[in-house]
Structures are given as C-alpha cells and as structure tokens.
Amino acid sequence: MPALARLSFFYGWVIVAIAFVTLALSVTARTAFSLLMPPIIQEFGWDRGLAAGAFSFGFLITALAGPLVGRAIDRRGPRPIILAGVALLGGGLLWATQLTSVVELYLTLGMLVGAGVNCMGYTVQSLYLPLWFARRRGLAIGLAFAGAGVGAILLLPWLQAMIATDGWRAACLTMGILVLVILGPINLFVWHRPANLGLTQDGDSAGGTGPQRPRLRVIDQAWASRDWTLRSAMGTTRFWWICLGYFSGLFAWYAVQVHQTQYLLECGFPAMEAAWALGLVAIVGIPGQILGGALSDRIGREPVWGLSCLGFAICYVSLIAMEGGASRPLLYLMVISQGFLGYVMAAMMGPMVAELFEGPHFGAIFGVITVASISGGAVGPWVAGVSHDLTGGYRLAFLIAIGLCAVSAAAVYLAAPRRVRAVPGRRIP
C-alpha cells in the first residue's frame, strides 16, 4: 500500500482503468443476451416472452441482493464482491454451453450471468468510484463507464460472427474464458476508498498544503452534515423520488437493449447490421458518457439526466417509426439518441445518491436504491416481450417506455441533489 500511495499520479485513475476494463467485458456479456436470444429461440422454439424472461429473472434475483451487496461493500470493500461476480459470470457462461431446458436458461444466462454482472457492473462501480473523486466525479465515472461502449463495439460484432459460424454455445464459452482470465487478476488491485492508501479524494494534499481546487459546495448544511442511515434515508421523499427515477430510467434502457436486435430483424435489417447497431449504440455512448459526465460537473446532474431520458424517448419514437420497414436514417437516429444521450444515465446514478446521502452508510443506502433500478431493468424487457406475445408488436411497450422517460426526468428533478451539494462548476448566488 505505501508504494501505491507514492505513485507519481493519483491511484484513483488506476481504479478508473480497472473499472473500464471490468465494464467492457461484464456489461458486454450481459448485452450479448440480445444476440443470443434469436438463435436460442430458433433452436428450442420457445416463446419470446419466455426467453426474454430469463434476462428479467436474473435482474430480479440480483435486485433482492442489492441491499446485502451494499452493506458488504461498506464493511469489506468492493474487491470480494467483484471477484465473486467474476466467478458467477464466468461460471454461468460456461454452464450455458450445456443448456437444454428453460430451467437451465434461467439459471445460467438468467440468474448466474445477471448476478455476476451486477456484482461488478454499473451498480457496484457506483458504490465506490464516487468516493475517489469529488470535483471530477462526473468525468471519472463517465470515463470508467465508457468501457462498456468500447467492449460492445469490439466484442459484439465478433460474437455475432462467431454465433453465425460456430453457434451461440461457442460465443458463451469464449466470453466465459475471457471473463475468468482477465477480470479476476486485475480486480485484485481494487481499493474501496483513497484513505485505504493514505490518499484523499482527487489526489489532493491531505494536510492542506499544495494546490486545492473547488470541491462540491454544501448548499443545505443541515442535510449534508447528517449521519444518514438506511432507515433515516428511507424516511425522506428524496429517497423515493430517486427510486422512482431510477426504476423508470432503467425500464426504458433495458426494454430496448434486450429486444432491439430482434425488432430490427423484424423490420427487415440483416442480422449482421442489427448486431452492429447494438455495438454502435455502445460506441457512440463512449463520448456521450465522458462528455455528459464532465458536463454534469459544470451544470449539475439533473439537467444531464433529463437529456439522457430525452435520448431514450427519441430512440423509442424512431423505433416506432420503423414499423413500416427498414430505414437507415431512422436507425442512425435511434443509435445516436440511445447511445450518445441515453447511456449518460449510468454515469449519473452514483454521483446523485452520493451527493444526497454521502457517508459511512452510503453503500447500504445505494444498495436498496438499486432494488428499484434493477427492478426497472428487469420489468422492462419482460413487459416488452409479453406485450409482443399478446399484441403481435412492440408499440404498446415502446409507448409505455416513452412515458416512463418523462416520469424519470421529473422524479430526479424533484429529488434535487443540486439543493444539497452544488457541483464545482455551478454558480451560487
């Protein structure tokens, strides 16, 4: 630890780099469900709602574990949780190569993959990354979360080509090996807080010497100075507004992510083009998350969250407009709005909760909030799948998602983290 503390650069950027690689592999493994679902449905003849339900099942199971994960990170740090996630995700992908029944689908690509990703994905990264940075919090998390986009553009087309030539089981085997071989070793270097290495947030001098730059400024001193526990946080309306905002936002995010490839195929796009679209959403999300995170450090989290919700709403409008047939201009509009704007949402989740309830119980509080967010991510794909089975199309589900985008933006605005702590770039009268 002393050697790490004496590095010529802030170790927080090493934490960001590890998170970048971790998200590149883990989130792509979950996103690949959209590519795996069509050949699995074709091989076994299962209903679309039944197959998509495996993704939702995995989300719901891990949502229930959210509070336990948050408390565990408060007590033991993120490293053991992430390593457990590596084992679960890698094991689930390898086991999936042998599946022959719906039960095995739900256990492997549903529960184990879902649990593994959520032990090292956006939620867990949001539990400790905000603790390493203050004035550059949005930028740092945006950079880390951009790893998901890089992983998607590098891996998803490659996985689609592998599925086309060697089958979906070969794709699961390859991803399982990559997860175990790469993510296990690098996450041995993860630390919970800068204080574990004798450092402070942003790498500033601990004793007040050396350059100091503006940090988050407290607006509501009484709120910010309170030692928030899970019980006291749940007694506030802000807690429940955040829960509603995150549930609604993740509904919109994952409803389209899981069903996008299948929908584009039905609209008449070739399989490889549909797969590339999924990857392109992620790659345009790379500059979106970085720029959006940096922008939120200047103008606040709520306006940027609102832009993210607008992006998903435009995405769904574009998809509905494609009902008449394949349209590349609409496809590009869908990709840009979903990725460049929509994916910024992930970079805002940790900072907003930290600015409301930062303290020794932050993990427990955020862990319970993830029950709402992950539940939204679980319900969205299930509603879209069942809606398609009942109505023969996705329009009803897409309209519901558009409505929830508006709900999400309004709920986060009412939660108002800006009224507790102001980001460094915000002017205070």
N, C-alpha and C positions, 0 to 999 in steps of 0.2 A: 504493500500500500504506500509506504513513503516514496518509493521510486516513481509510482504513478503520479503522486502529488507534485513531484518536482519536474514533470514534463514541461517542455517549453511552450506548450499550448494547453488550452483548457480541456480536461479529460471529458467534459460534457459532450464535446464534438465526437469523441470516440463512442460514447453512448448513443449518439445520434446515428453514427455509421452502422453500429451493430443493429439498431432498430431498423434502419433502412434495409439491410440485407434480410433480416428476420421477416419483415413485412413483405419483401419481394417474393420470398418463397411461400410463406404461410398463407397470405391472402390470395396469391395466385392459385394455390392448391384448392382453396375454397371456391374461388371464382370459376375454376375449371369444371365445377359441377354443371355449369351451363353447357359445356361442351360434351360432358359425359352423358347427360340426360337423354339426348336424341338416340344414340346407339344403344343405350340400355333399354329404352322404351321399345326400340325396334327388335332387340334380341328377345326380350321377355314378354312383350305385348301388354305391358301394364298401362293403366290409365295415367294420364299426365298429372292429375291431381295427386294420385297415389305416389308417383315417383318424386314429384316436387315436395311432397310431404316429408320425405327423408331429410331434405335440407332444413325444413321448418322444425322437424323433430329435434335435430341436432341443436338448433338455436334455442329451442325452449328448454331442453335439458340443461344447457350451459347457462341460460338465464337464471335458473334456480340456484346455480352455484356462484353467481356473481357476488353476493354478499360475503360468502366464505372466502372467495378469492381476494376480495378487497381487504378483509381482516387479516388474511395470511400475509399479504404484502406489507401491511402496516407492521406486522410482528417480525417477519423473516426476510422481507425484501423480495424483489421480483425474480431473482435468479432461480430458486427451486420451482417456482410456478412455471416459468418459461421452459425449463428443462423437462418438467412433467408434460407440458404441451408438446414439446418435440417428440417425446415418446408416444403420446396418444395419436398425434397426427401421422407420424411415420408408420406406426402400427396399424392405424385404420386404413391407410392407403395400401399397405402390403396385404392386409387381410381382404381388402376389396377385390383383389385379383382372383380370389377363390369364391366370390359370392354366387349363389344360385337361387336365392329366395328373397322375398321382400323383407323378411326379418333381418337377413344379413345386410341388405341395402341400408336399412335404418340403423343398424348397429355400426356399420363401417363408415360409409360416406355420410351418414347422418350424425350419429352420436359421437363416435371417436374423432372423426375429422372436425366436426363442429367444436367439440370440447378442446381439441388440440389447438385449433386456430384461435379460439377465444382465450386460451391461456398465454398466447404470445402475440395476439393481433392488436387491433386498434385500442380495445378496451384496456388491456394490461399495459400497453405502452403509454396510454394516457394517465395511468396511475402513478407513474414515476418520472416520465420525461418532463412534465411541468415543474417538478421540484428542482431540476438542474438549471433552469433559466427563469428570469423574471422579465427584464426589459426586451429580450429577444425570444420570448416564449413562443409566440406565434410562428416566427420564422423557423426556429429549431424544429418544432413539431411538424411544420409544413415540409421541411427537408426530409425528416425521417419518414413521414407518411408517403412521400413521393416514391419511396421504394416499391410500394405496391404497384404503381404505374410502370416502373421500369421492369419489374418482374413480369407483369402482364404482357408487355409488348415483346419481351424477349422469349417468354415461355409459352404463352397461349397459342400462337400460330404453330410453333414447334410441336406442341401437344396435339393440336388438331391434325397436323400432318402425320404424327405417329398413330393417332386414332384411325386415320384413313388407311394407313398401310399395315400397321401391326395390331390394331384393335385397341379398345379402351382399357383393357386389362394391362397392356404394356405401358400405357401412359400412367396408370396408377402405380405400377411397380417403379418406374423411373422417378416419379415425384417422391415416392416414399423413401427411396435411397438418398436422393438429394437432400431431403429434409433432415434425415438422421446424420448424414456425413458432414453437412455444412453447419446447420443451425446448432447442433449440440455443442461443438467445441467453441464457437465464437461467443455464445452466451455465458460461458464461464467467466467472462470479463465484464459482466454487467454488475453495477452497483446501484443501490437504492437511492442514496442522496449524496450530494457533494461532501457533506460533513463526514461521510464514511472514509473519505480520503483526505480529510483536513482542508477541504476546499469550501468555497461559498458559491452561491448562485452566480452564473455568468463568468465565474473565474475572477471576480473582484477581490481585492485585498480584504482580509478578514479584520484587520485591526484599524481600518480607517485611513491607512496610508495608501498612496498611489492613486491613480485616477478613479474617480467614481462617476458614474453616469446615472441619469434619471431612471428610477425603477417605477413599478406600479405605485401610483399615489392613492392613498386611502381617502375616500370620499365620505363613507359612513364609518366613523371611528368606533362607534358602539358595536356595530355589526362585525367589523373586521377584528376587533380585539376579543371577541367572544370565543371561548374554547368550545367549538362546535363538536357535539357528539352526534351519532346517528339519530338518537331519539329527538334531540333538540332540532336538528336539521329537518326531520320529517314533520315537525310541528309548524313549519313555515310554508307560506303559499309559494315562495320562490322555488322550494324543492319540488313541489308538484307541478309547477309550470315547466321546469326543466324536464321532468319526467315526461310530460305530455309532448313537449317539443321534440325530445329525442325519440320517443316512440313513433311519432308521426313522420319524422325525417327518415328514420331507418326503414319504415314501411315502404316509403317511396323509393329508397335506394335499392333495397334487395328485391322488391317485386319486379323491377325492370332487369336487374342484373341476372337473376335466375332464368327468366323467361325470354330474354332478349334474343338469344340465338335461335330458339325455336320459332319465335314470332317472325324474325327476319326470313327464315326459311319458308314460312307460310306465305310471306309477302312476295316470294319469288327470287330472293337473293341466293347465289350459290353458297354451298357450305363453307368454303374457304373464306369467302368475302364476309359471311356472317361471323366467322371466328375472328377475322382481322378487325371487324368493327368492335368486338368486345375488347380486343387488345388496344385499339386506337382510343377508346374511351379512357382507358387507363393511362395511355401515354400523354394525351392532352391534359389529363389530370395532374401530371408532374409539374408543369409550370403553373397550373392553376392552384395547386396546394401550396407551392412555395410563395408565389406572389400573393395569394389570398392570406396565407399566414402572416407574411410581412405587412400586408395592408391592414390586417386586424390589429397589429401592434401600433398602428397610427390612428385609425379611425374608430376602433372598438370592435368587439366580437359580434354584437347583434346585427349591425348592417351587413357584415360579411356572411353571417348565417342566412340572412334574408336573401342575399344574392345566390347562395347555394340552393335554397328552396326554389327560387325562380328558375334556376338552371334545370332542376328536375321537372318542374312544371312544363317548361318549353320542350324538354325531352319527350314527355308523355303526349303533348299536343302533336309533336312530329310523328310519333308512332301511330297515333290515331289517324293522322292524315295519310299514312302509308297503307291504310286498309285497301285503297283502290289499286295497289300494285307497287312494285319496287320503284323507288325514286332515290337516286343518289344524292341530289341536293338535300332532300329531307333526311337521308341517312347521315350526311355530314353535319347537318344542324343538330340532329339527335346526339351524335357523338360529341360535338363541341360543347353543347349545353350541359350534357350529363357529366362529362369529364372535367372540362375547364372550370365550370361553375359548381356543379353538383358535388364533386368529390372534395371540395374545400371543407365540407361539413365535418369530415373526420378530424381535421386539424383544429376545429373549434371546441370539440367536446370536452377534452381535458382542461384547457385553459379556463373555460367558463365556470366549470364546477370548482376549480382551484381558486378562482377569484371570488367565488361566493363562500366556500367552506374550507379554505386552506387551513391546515392544522394537523395535529397528530392523528386525527381520526379520518383524514381525507380519504384513505383507501376504503374504509368501511362505508362511508357515505357514497362515494362514487360507485362502489360495488353494488349497492342497492339501486342506484340510478340506472346501472347497466341492465338490471332486470327489465326496466321499461324499454330501454333502447333495443336490447337483444330481442325482446318480445315483439317489438315492431318489425325487426328484421326477419323474425320467424313467421309472423302473421301475414306479411306482405306477399311472399311467394305462395303461401298456401291459399290465400284469398284469390290471387290471380289464377292459380291452377284450377281451383274449384269453380271459379267464375267461368273459365273457359269450358270446363266439362259440362256446366249447366246451360250456358248460353251459346256455346259454339264459337266464342270470340273473347277478346281481352278488353273490349271497350269499357265495360262496366268497371272492371278493376282499375283501368287507367284513369277513369274519371274520379274514382274514389281517391286514388293516389294524388291527383291534382288538388283535390280539396284538402287533403291532409298536408300538402306542401304549404298552403295558406295557414292552416292551423299551427303548423310547426313554427313558422316565422313569427306569428303573433304570440305564441306561448313563450318563446325565447325572449322576445322584446319585453314581455311582462315580467319575466324572471329578473331582468335588468341587472346583470353583473356590473354594468357601467356605473351604477349608482352605489356600488360598494368599493370597487377599485378601478381607477382610470388607467388605461394603457398609457405607456410613455409618450406617445405622440398626440394624445388628446389634450386640447387646451382647456384649462379650468378657469372659469371667470374668477 
